[in-house]
Amino acid sequence: MTEEFSKAYWEGHYHAPAAGRPKPPNPHLVAEASALTPGTALDAGCGEGAEAIWLAAQGWQVTAVDIADGALRKARAHARAAGDTIATRIDWRQADLSDWAPPVARFDLVCSHYVHPTSSRESLAERLAAAVAPGGTLLIVGHHPSDPRPGVSHAAARDVHFTADDVAAGLDPDRWEILVAEDRHRPITGHDGHGHGHEHGLHDTVLRARRRG
């Protein structure tokens, strides 16, 4: 794996034909967002669209952003297959999260799942947090340092692997209430919805915070 997760890298990653069905949404998103009142959401680093499609199915109006055109093509196809009601609730946008700045205080939910920035993690987290509207939710899911993925370069590891406390440290406690800051295990789930891979699953970082109104 390259030290920089460039657009060319991700286009190559998503070059393979899509499976017939999208993957299920990240279980941490389902656990943390199911009780939220639907509004506007930003899915930063949406990949093939599983999380954006799930949010749209719950009634959210979603802006879904990814660096790779190949990922967005697959995501749009999955959304169309899910039906017009879902597809029309998602605005797909191509952008590099390493320097893209979303609208400030715009979204009721901002979420990201395993984003690999070429800029610093702190810079990305700051921009994502700034996009959360007062009373809204920030949800960041990442790779925990105790569970490094094979092949991730040492240079990139600091920004790819982090703890919830690392993210929480960048949030002003006068403006943010930390609701969840945990490391969690989860099974690896394939396109068929069944567990696959490492028998002990994966070790994730989960942070959910509410911007004070």
C-alpha positions in Angstrom: 0.0 0.0 0.0 1.3 3.4 -0.9 2.3 5.9 1.8 -0.2 8.4 0.4 -3.8 7.4 -0.3 -4.0 9.4 -3.5 -6.9 9.6 -5.9 -5.0 7.2 -8.2 -4.7 4.7 -5.4 -8.4 4.7 -4.6 -9.4 4.6 -8.3 -7.4 1.4 -8.5 -9.0 0.1 -5.3 -12.5 0.5 -6.8 -11.6 -0.6 -10.3 -12.9 -4.1 -9.8 -16.5 -4.7 -10.8 -19.0 -4.2 -8.1 -20.7 -7.1 -6.4 -24.4 -7.6 -7.1 -25.5 -6.0 -3.9 -23.9 -3.3 -1.7 -22.3 -4.2 1.6 -24.4 -3.7 4.7 -23.9 -0.4 6.5 -21.2 -0.1 9.2 -22.7 -1.6 12.4 -21.4 1.3 14.4 -23.4 3.8 12.3 -26.5 1.7 12.8 -25.9 1.5 16.5 -25.2 5.2 17.0 -27.6 6.8 14.5 -30.7 4.7 14.6 -32.2 6.7 17.4 -31.4 10.1 15.9 -34.1 12.2 14.2 -33.4 12.3 10.5 -32.3 15.6 9.0 -29.3 16.5 6.9 -26.3 14.2 6.9 -22.7 14.3 5.5 -21.1 10.9 4.8 -17.4 11.8 4.4 -15.6 9.1 2.5 -18.7 7.2 1.3 -17.0 4.5 -0.7 -19.6 2.4 -2.5 -22.4 4.0 -0.6 -23.6 1.5 2.0 -23.8 4.0 4.8 -25.3 6.8 2.7 -28.0 4.4 1.3 -28.8 3.3 4.9 -29.2 6.8 6.1 -31.4 7.8 3.1 -33.6 4.7 3.9 -34.0 6.1 7.4 -35.2 9.4 6.0 -32.0 11.4 6.0 -31.1 13.9 3.2 -27.5 12.8 2.5 -24.5 14.5 1.0 -22.1 11.6 0.2 -18.5 12.5 -0.7 -15.6 10.4 -2.0 -12.3 11.0 -3.8 -12.8 8.1 -6.3 -15.1 8.4 -9.3 -15.1 4.6 -9.5 -16.5 4.4 -5.9 -19.2 7.0 -6.7 -20.3 5.2 -9.9 -20.8 2.0 -7.9 -22.6 4.0 -5.1 -25.0 5.6 -7.5 -25.8 2.2 -9.1 -26.5 0.7 -5.7 -28.7 3.7 -4.7 -30.7 3.4 -8.0 -31.2 -0.3 -7.3 -32.5 0.6 -3.8 -35.3 2.7 -5.4 -36.1 6.2 -6.4 -37.2 7.3 -2.9 -33.7 6.5 -1.6 -31.7 7.6 -4.6 -33.3 11.0 -4.7 -32.3 11.7 -1.1 -28.5 11.4 -1.8 -26.3 14.0 -3.4 -23.1 12.3 -4.6 -20.0 14.5 -4.8 -16.4 13.9 -5.8 -13.9 15.6 -3.5 -10.6 14.9 -1.8 -11.3 15.0 2.0 -7.6 15.8 2.6 -8.3 19.4 1.7 -12.1 19.7 1.0 -13.9 21.9 3.5 -17.7 21.1 3.9 -20.1 23.9 4.6 -19.8 25.2 8.2 -22.6 24.3 10.7 -24.7 22.7 7.9 -25.4 19.1 8.8 -27.4 17.4 11.6 -25.1 14.4 11.3 -21.5 14.2 10.0 -20.0 10.7 9.9 -16.9 9.2 8.5 -15.8 5.5 8.4 -12.1 4.5 8.0 -11.1 7.6 6.1 -7.4 7.6 5.0 -6.4 11.3 4.7 -3.2 12.4 3.0 -3.4 15.5 5.3 -3.3 15.1 9.1 -6.1 13.4 10.9 -6.5 16.5 13.1 -7.1 18.7 10.1 -9.7 16.4 8.8 -11.5 16.0 12.1 -11.5 19.8 12.6 -13.2 20.4 9.2 -15.7 17.6 9.8 -16.5 19.0 13.3 -17.0 22.5 11.9 -19.7 21.1 9.5 -21.9 19.9 12.3 -24.9 22.2 13.1 -25.7 23.2 16.7 -27.4 20.3 18.4 -26.0 17.9 15.7 -23.9 14.8 15.9 -20.3 14.0 14.9 -19.6 10.3 14.4 -16.1 9.1 13.6 -15.2 5.4 13.1 -11.7 4.4 12.5 -9.0 1.7 12.9 -7.9 1.3 16.5 -4.1 1.3 17.0 -4.2 -2.2 18.4 -5.7 -3.5 15.2 -3.5 -2.3 12.3 -4.4 -3.5 8.8 -1.8 -5.5 6.9 0.0 -3.4 4.4 -0.7 0.1 5.8 2.6 2.0 5.6 4.3 3.1 8.8 4.2 6.7 7.6 0.4 6.6 7.2 -0.3 4.6 10.3 -0.5 7.6 12.7 -3.4 9.1 10.8 -5.1 5.9 9.8 -5.0 4.3 13.3 -6.2 6.4 16.3 -8.1 6.2 19.5 -11.4 8.0 20.4 -9.5 10.0 22.9 -7.2 11.3 20.1 -10.3 12.7 18.4 -12.0 13.9 21.5 -8.8 15.9 22.4 -9.5 18.2 19.5 -13.0 19.0 20.5 -13.6 22.0 22.7 -15.6 20.7 25.8 -17.4 24.0 25.9 -18.9 23.3 22.5 -19.0 19.5 22.5 -20.5 16.8 24.6 -18.7 13.4 24.2 -21.4 10.7 24.2 -19.4 7.7 23.1 -15.6 7.3 23.1 -14.8 3.6 22.8 -12.8 0.9 21.2 -15.0 -1.9 19.9 -14.6 -5.3 18.2 -16.8 -6.2 15.2 -17.0 -9.2 12.9 -16.0 -8.9 9.3 -19.1 -9.0 7.1 -19.2 -9.9 3.4 -21.6 -9.0 0.7 -23.9 -11.9 1.7 -24.3 -10.4 5.2 -22.4 -13.2 6.9 -19.2 -13.1 8.8 -15.9 -13.7 7.1 -12.2 -13.4 7.7 -10.4 -13.1 11.0 -12.1 -15.2 13.7 -11.6 -12.4 16.2 -13.1 -9.7 14.0 -11.7 -6.1 13.7 -10.8 -3.6 16.4 -12.4 -0.2 15.8 -12.4 3.3 17.3 -15.8 4.9 17.8 -16.5 8.5 18.8 -19.9 10.1 18.9 -20.2 13.7 20.1 -23.0 16.2 20.1 -22.4 19.9 19.3 -23.9 22.0 22.0 -26.8 24.1 20.9 
